[in-house]
């Protein structure tokens, strides 16, 4: 079993190196708009699961998946150069769909707000009135000085 601090340090080094390698060292036209979102390494340090996300269509995501699987050996070699371990972990690529889920959730919230405004516009008018910007700091400071002056008298 590995010390959690050591495990976290190795995960961070793998993530840094893989991100650098994917961005600058892979000369593959399929490698575009890839973000390494996380790395999780097994307790025996033999397997590293690398989460990534891709901006694009389903076809571009599939091409990127194939490209990463093809480049796994090269990336593993590059990771081995920076790790100070006896064995280099095997790299497993896992697609991270959290960005898509976030975008979908934001879209649904925006739709709900529009629908709510159509149903009850008065409720949103009250919220908008309470969200008005506060008074200028100078005006607030002048009011405080006046009250302090009155208190001193």
Secondary structure as the mmCIF struct_conf table of DSSP 4:
data_model
#
loop_
_struct_conf.conf_type_id
_struct_conf.id
_struct_conf.beg_label_comp_id
_struct_conf.beg_label_asym_id
_struct_conf.beg_label_seq_id
_struct_conf.end_label_comp_id
_struct_conf.end_label_asym_id
_struct_conf.end_label_seq_id
HELX_RH_AL_P HELX_RH_AL_P1 UNK A 4 UNK A 20
HELX_RH_PI_P HELX_RH_PI_P1 UNK A 21 UNK A 25
TURN_TY1_P TURN_TY1_P1 UNK A 29 UNK A 30
BEND BEND1 UNK A 33 UNK A 33
STRN STRN1 UNK A 34 UNK A 41
TURN_TY1_P TURN_TY1_P2 UNK A 43 UNK A 44
BEND BEND2 UNK A 45 UNK A 46
STRN STRN2 UNK A 47 UNK A 54
BEND BEND3 UNK A 56 UNK A 56
HELX_RH_AL_P HELX_RH_AL_P2 UNK A 58 UNK A 70
TURN_TY1_P TURN_TY1_P3 UNK A 71 UNK A 71
HELX_RH_AL_P HELX_RH_AL_P3 UNK A 72 UNK A 82
BEND BEND4 UNK A 85 UNK A 87
HELX_LH_PP_P HELX_LH_PP_P1 UNK A 88 UNK A 89
STRN STRN3 UNK A 90 UNK A 95
HELX_RH_AL_P HELX_RH_AL_P4 UNK A 98 UNK A 119
HELX_RH_AL_P HELX_RH_AL_P5 UNK A 121 UNK A 130
TURN_TY1_P TURN_TY1_P4 UNK A 131 UNK A 131
HELX_LH_PP_P HELX_LH_PP_P2 UNK A 132 UNK A 136
HELX_RH_AL_P HELX_RH_AL_P6 UNK A 137 UNK A 152
#
